[in-house]
Each structure stands twice: as structure tokens, then as C-alpha cells.
């Protein structure tokens, strides 16, 4: 074991106030953020596209206030303008101020000259708002939402007036002083935990639909049966017509408000990272028309010709050469600064030989998954962790130094895992099902990860059953890193300081985190403090990285099914990325 590196990762001599350098990616440097600008203007939901929509990103009015202002119906005092969908904590938003626990952040904008045709409904969509919010249309409450990473929408038809309409959003966020899903966000950033953000951080948009429209759709490829299953939920009974690219006919179905059908796809073109084949799909339900896509592929578990447990792609053993992807940006935190920025990260990792991204305790905008679909990148999707503060000694450092400690502890000790709040546990259970529903149709998603390193972990075996009920088509890593409860489809190990090896288990063996080679490039590093797991120079890094890749490849014949290198880019104090935080240098 590299004891010196393990001790260094504790940051025992960390300065209280590190020197901070302002970094920025080229996409924000080249952005035009003048009045009238619309950042991230692309259609936000590629798998359920309609023609009549409006992007509401851009400059909104905003302010910070106390709860008493709302309770007393006091006139809101504006603090200026904020660029949506960038959080107020980011420089790109134009605000650069933290929403503190107990404060309220409000947004306001006018939707000008709105005229809703007779027989149409108006649906207001939010990609994500961190963490709790209430929405008003023309001073009438249309609904509330809780969870900072999941998308949601409201039917605002009954509140629309001809002409100008006012939209207001009120937001609250306790970050790590609460117990909601928060990922790596903290009010005291350092090491592997990052600056908090809040508010609207994904696209806001609205679309008009007919009185009878498709509310939800579920697409399940069945390549072995040469078919695709399409399930639809409509607001009312409708006749349905479905057309699949390359099929010789359109399939019609009688009046129904729910529909589940299998459509033949003869001689299917199988999707893989090497051949990311997609099929276009058109669905007509009465007057509603939706454009979508799917891929013919399957993920699973099985054995190879020697009897070793393996992960499968399209029924065949497949080695998932992965990299940890946390999706942070120096000037915009969790919000990608531009569409091209998302594409850049994915393409860079493909060039370096990776075929899988482990999306780490974050849910990305829908367009990110679309680009993984079309470019050919498998995604292992983490659920966003919550609960009380992470117990670093118990949940991070002790299992790192003494791996056996991470195998013996049962996760029904709610106090030890900071999961004492029963209502918060129940919300997590509901939210993991909502996450699966939101991402189910994405061909790239190949495995679910409910828990990471014990952060907010509880009842992982029971949670795995919930995941399997929500989606029986993908494997599950029930406890990534340690605190293995003996369930799920993989034996999942994090190994930064010991020689890499394959451990015997009846499940597929994966090293779900390793590497983390620390290489700081000062002019492209955000902090004077650095965090990583093995210090190298810029000149030494390519050789050290190549040697680690060679070691991993040598373990495949021993039964290694997947490996996840840490990580895509530097983030704040972490300098263990293959790209610098500003994406201006590729180290490997």
C-alpha cells in the first residue's frame, strides 16, 4: 500500500484559506451574454420532441430575501439580473453569491405577448432547480417541487392571460445543513467536495400541446426478439400511430389512454460504443406528434467461456473501460457552459480509449445523455447522495486504509450513516424511482448505482429490489466502493493506494474507482491547495497514466469486468483529471 499517498489525501496540513485563481473555459470566454441572449438554446428533451416550444433561458430579475417577506406578502426588492440557467453562486450567472440555508432566492420574468390558441394547453418545464421551489404564474401558485436534480413540469393553461404574463420562482436550499440529495456540494468546500450551488441550473422552457397529449413514454429495446416495446400514457383516449425508421409500415392502434405494444425491428443494427446505431421514432396520438429515437441493445450479466462472471453488452462479454465524470465547470459549476462543452468532454474521453462514463452523484441535462447515445458512450448512472453530513473518517478514510472495515458494517445502522430521518429516506426511495423513469429511455445508460462509499447509504439490498422493480433491464451496483452488503450484480471496489487485483466473487468484479494521479498545472489550476492520490509532474504524467492503463488491461483475463479511472477533469482543489478544470490542457 502507498501509505504516504494515503496520508497525504487526508490534507492534514491544509491551509484554511487557499489562494483561488479565476478560471474560465473557452465557451464562456466566447459567449455573448448581452441583453437578449439565450444560453443553451437547444431543444432540451431530445427523446420527446415537439415542434411548438419556447426556451425561457436568458436574463431574469432576481433577489434574496427572508421567509418573512413571503409570509407578509411584502413587495419584493430586486437585486438585479441573473442569467438563467446558471446558479447565482457562479460567475457566469452575473451574481456570484451563495444562497444560505434559511434564505429565499426568487426569480421573476415577463413572458411577452403570449396568446394560447383555443384547444391547446401550455406546459411549463424545468430541467432542474436546486433544491426546493414554488412556482407562480400571474401571482397564482401552480405547484412546488423538491429535489435539485430531477426535471419537473406544470400545466399552466388555467393561469394564462392574453398578452404579457409574469412567471416567478421561489427557491430554498440547505445544502449540507439539510438531508436532501446534494452530491458533492458543500458550504465548506475542500478536497473532494465542491462549492455549493442553488436555484435554476438547467433549462426552463414551455411548449404547447393539444388537449389530449402524450404525458409519458417508455421505450424498451428487445434485440433478441427483434422488436422494440413502446408504452404510452396519454391524458385522454386517443388513436395512436407509430413509425420506426427502416420499417416498411406505420403501425396503428385504436382509442386508448394507455398503450403497450411491440413493434418488429427485423435484423436490428445493434448499438455499442463502436457502432452507436440509433433508430428514429415518430409517435402520433390524436393531434399530438412526438419525435424520438431508440437503440437496439441490451445490458446484462453472465459468464465467459472459462466460467468467469462477466458484464454483457448485447449478450456478449464486454469490458467497460470507464472514467469518473462529475460534470463541473469553473465558471458555471454543474451547468455546462454550452452544448459544445458537453460534447467536448465526451469526445475527448473517447479519443483516450474510454467507452464508459460513470456519472458521479449527479444527473445531467437530457442533452448530455443524447450525446452519449449518438457518440457511443455507455453511462453508469449514480443516484445523488443525501442524508446528514458525510462521516469522512468512517465512510472515506477508514475503508481506504483498511478495506476489511468496508465489508463488515451493515447499513441498517442509520445513525452511523447519517440517515436517521425516516422521511428523508422515504424521499430518497421515491426519487431513485423518479430518476430511473427520467433516464430509462436513454440507450447509453447501462447500470444503476444507488450508493457510493456509504454516503447516505441505507438498506442497500432493499433499495436494489426497488431499482430492479423499476427497471429489470439493467444491472445494479448496489454499493460502489465499500460497505458491500452482498447484493447487486457486481462486486464493486475502489482502490487508490494498493496494487490493483481481481478479487474472487460470484458476481462480476469491477474496480469502480482507481487512479486519481495528481498532476497540477499551476496556470490552469483553481486552487493553491491540491488534492489527489499520487503526485506526478506534467512530464511524468503521460507515462504514469499509460502504465496504469496497461495494468488494468492485464487484469481482464483474470476476470476484471470494468474499471473506472478518476477522473475526466480537475475540479477545484482536485488536480487528478485528464483535462484541466478549464479544459485548456489535456494531460494524457
Secondary structure, DSSP 8 states (H G I E B T S, - for coil): --HHHHHHTT-TT--SS--B-----HHHHT---STT--SS-S-S-TTSB-SSEEE--EEEEEEEEEHHHHHTT------EEEEETS-TTSTTTT------TTEEEEEEEEEEEE---TTEEEEEEES-EESEEEEEETTEEEEEEE-SSS-EEEE-GGG--SEEEEEEEEEE--GGGS-S--TTEESS-BTTBEE---EE-S-EEEEEEESS-EEEEEEEEEGGGTEEEEEEEEEEEEEEEEEETT-SSEEEEEEEEEEEEEEE-TT--B--SSS---EEEEEEETTEEEEEEE-B--EEEEE-TTS-EEEEETTEE--EEEEEE---BTTTBTS-SSHHHHHHHHHHHHHTT--EEEE-S----HHHHHHHHHHT-EEEEE----SS---HIIIIIHHHH-TTHHHH--TT-TTTTT---HHHHHHHHHHHHHHHHHHTT-TTEEEEE--BTTTT---HHHHHHHHHHH-SSSEE-SSBSS---S-SSEEEEEESSS-------SSEEEEEEEE-EE---GGG-SBSS-B-SEE--HHHHHHHHHHHHHHHHHTGGGTEEEEEEE-SB-BTTB---SB-TTS--B--
